[in-house]
Amino acid sequence: MSNSLEDKVIVITGAASGFGKASAIRAAQEGARALALIDKDDLTETAKEIGSYGTETLSFSHTDVTDEKQIKIAFRAVGDAYQTIDVVYSNAGILGRVSPIEDFAENDWTKTINTNINGGFHVVQAAIPYMKENGGSIIVTASVSGVRQFSQLGFTAYSTSKAAITAFARMAAYELSQYNIRVNSINPGASETNIFDSGSFSEQLDKLTPVHEVPELAIPLGEKKNQADAIANTFAFLASDAAKRITGAQIVVDGGETLLKG
């Protein structure tokens, strides 16, 4: 490892598993001074792995990104402990309900939108006061869904939320540039994470028929899904000073999947 994140104070949401956990471990390997982990689930395992690298850890388990008050309390604790925050990775999100538009219940739609858009907004907003003085990097997990890929029947709420958070990241990149805060999105393709554990599938999906045949898995760089370390590598680059001239970018990590399926 290159110690590219040496001495940085980093906050990661959705850190109990998947992209968030892999990125937290990678940050520790790259010499991060401190990691603040935020998740609705238990963070003991992630914190234990990070601790083995000698990185200081603050854990905020059972913290809901949709709760503005909880997020501000967590960021205030990090700010009080370290007086600054260098990197924020807004990664927490859900798949939510997969359903035909005709049958979408409002509460299912709202849950996905609230978590994936409002949650990301709360995290970025709470970070700004602690990043304004010294600048830094904010990274948002979006998706190719809603940006480059529109063939996933029933994914309307998820794709809409990911399109919106991608746009939000680009708007934030411009607004926050006055503080030398960079904002970029990582847009993964098909990945081997537990995202499907955060979703549910409508019994009405069978009535949706694709207009064209879409291959289930067609990835030019080898027909396998992203591993979490592919996203962690991208996170580590965007968080580092090596990316100091990159802001407002959509970094697609999909092995070329959307070249064929977009």
JOBELTA-V721324 format. One record per run of one state. SS is the DSSP state (~ for helix, > for strand, _ for the rest). FROM is the first residue (numbers start at 1). TO is the last residue. Records with the same first field share a line. If there is no record, write none. Layout:
# JOBELTA-V721324
SS->FROM-TO, FROM-TO
This chain:
# JOBELTA-V721324
_->1-8, 14-17, 30-33, 39-43, 52-55, 61-67, 83-86, 91-95, 99-100, 104-105, 132-135, 142-144, 146-148, 150-155, 180-180, 189-190, 192-194, 202-202, 208-225, 227-227, 240-240, 244-249, 254-256, 262-262
>->9-13, 34-38, 56-60, 87-90, 96-98, 136-141, 145-145, 149-149, 181-188, 191-191, 199-201, 226-226, 250-253
~->18-29, 44-51, 68-82, 101-103, 106-131, 156-179, 195-198, 203-207, 228-239, 241-243, 257-261
